[in-house]
Amino acid sequence: MFKSPISRRMVVKATAALALAATSLASLPAHAESTLERARKDGYIRVGFANEAPFGYATPDGKLTGEAPEVARAVLAKMGIPQIDGVLTEFGSLIPGLKAGRFDIIAAGMFITPKRCAEINYSEPSYGIGEAMLVTKGNPKGIKDFATFKDNPDLKLAVMAGAVEGGYAKDAGVSDGQIVTLPDQSSLVAAVQAGRADGAALTALSIAEMAKKADGVESTTPFGEVAGKSVKGHGGFGFRKEDTDLQEAFNAELKKFIGSPEHLALVEPFGFGKDYLPNKTTAELCAGK
């Protein structure tokens, strides 16, 4: 049987082709380490919080605690990430800070809304809660909810920058001139105490905590509707859009954790419990349902 001889030119060409292929493979980028992979390797992850009790705050001795950090700490430990490092951030800067890489998870009890869903990804909710107003002791202006401010244009309402209450006020018909936007909880309390605002709006648990710690103020009875619509907010944990593996791994453990005896024992000291369990999914909340 006749066999064609392999020419020297053919060998040279083959060798050159192999060298080119090897060079091309070497030039391919290495696998980029994901946030989840890095956190598991390092044993810790950074979380953003806004010093809003009881959702997420630092104690006087510097410990990060609250409903969101404690749930995050428990869930992340089940994922092989035993430590969280807190990054204190004004509430309105949490989403920009997450996207800029200052931290990797928002653990601040942030409500899940369609507008926020367009910017970041969320876990499933960890709680559901209504609203309340912080007013001066005895509630001399008879404030009940946002409608009280709509009906009396002389009243001033304090809201926190970046929080949902500013939107609720506008939905209820409160004019822009009545709304005082402030950066944090302590500013809201000070405004009511000093008479710069007649009331301050936040979630019922936050208002209860503020009233308990401050002089001369109290909480109204919590309410769950504004302008005929439910305002029972559901809070969750925020992730960058590209960190889908971190979000999915977190969700897998969170779903098993929420409502368990371990979860309820962990959050009850912060005023949460079985009456504050979520009743909507993130998909529903992102869709505005």
BELBEL-V229968 format. One record per run of one state. SS is the DSSP state (alpha for helix, beta for strand, coil for the rest). FROM is the first residue (numbers start at 1). TO is the last residue. If there is no record, write none. Layout:
ss=SS from=FROM to=TO
ss=SS from=FROM to=TO
This chain:
ss=coil from=1 to=7
ss=alpha from=8 to=27
ss=coil from=28 to=34
ss=alpha from=35 to=42
ss=coil from=43 to=43
ss=beta from=44 to=49
ss=coil from=50 to=51
ss=beta from=52 to=52
ss=coil from=53 to=55
ss=beta from=56 to=58
ss=coil from=59 to=63
ss=beta from=64 to=65
ss=coil from=66 to=66
ss=alpha from=67 to=78
ss=coil from=79 to=82
ss=beta from=83 to=88
ss=coil from=89 to=90
ss=alpha from=91 to=99
ss=coil from=100 to=104
ss=beta from=105 to=111
ss=coil from=112 to=113
ss=alpha from=114 to=117
ss=coil from=118 to=120
ss=beta from=121 to=122
ss=coil from=123 to=126
ss=beta from=127 to=129
ss=coil from=130 to=130
ss=beta from=131 to=136
ss=coil from=137 to=145
ss=alpha from=146 to=151
ss=coil from=152 to=156
ss=beta from=157 to=160
ss=coil from=161 to=164
ss=alpha from=165 to=171
ss=coil from=172 to=175
ss=alpha from=176 to=178
ss=beta from=179 to=182
ss=coil from=183 to=184
ss=alpha from=185 to=194
ss=coil from=195 to=198
ss=beta from=199 to=203
ss=alpha from=204 to=213
ss=coil from=214 to=216
ss=beta from=217 to=219
ss=coil from=220 to=222
ss=beta from=223 to=223
ss=coil from=224 to=224
ss=beta from=225 to=226
ss=coil from=227 to=228
ss=beta from=229 to=230
ss=coil from=231 to=232
ss=beta from=233 to=239
ss=coil from=240 to=243
ss=alpha from=244 to=257
ss=coil from=258 to=260
ss=alpha from=261 to=270
ss=coil from=271 to=273
ss=alpha from=274 to=276
ss=coil from=277 to=281
ss=alpha from=282 to=286
ss=coil from=287 to=289
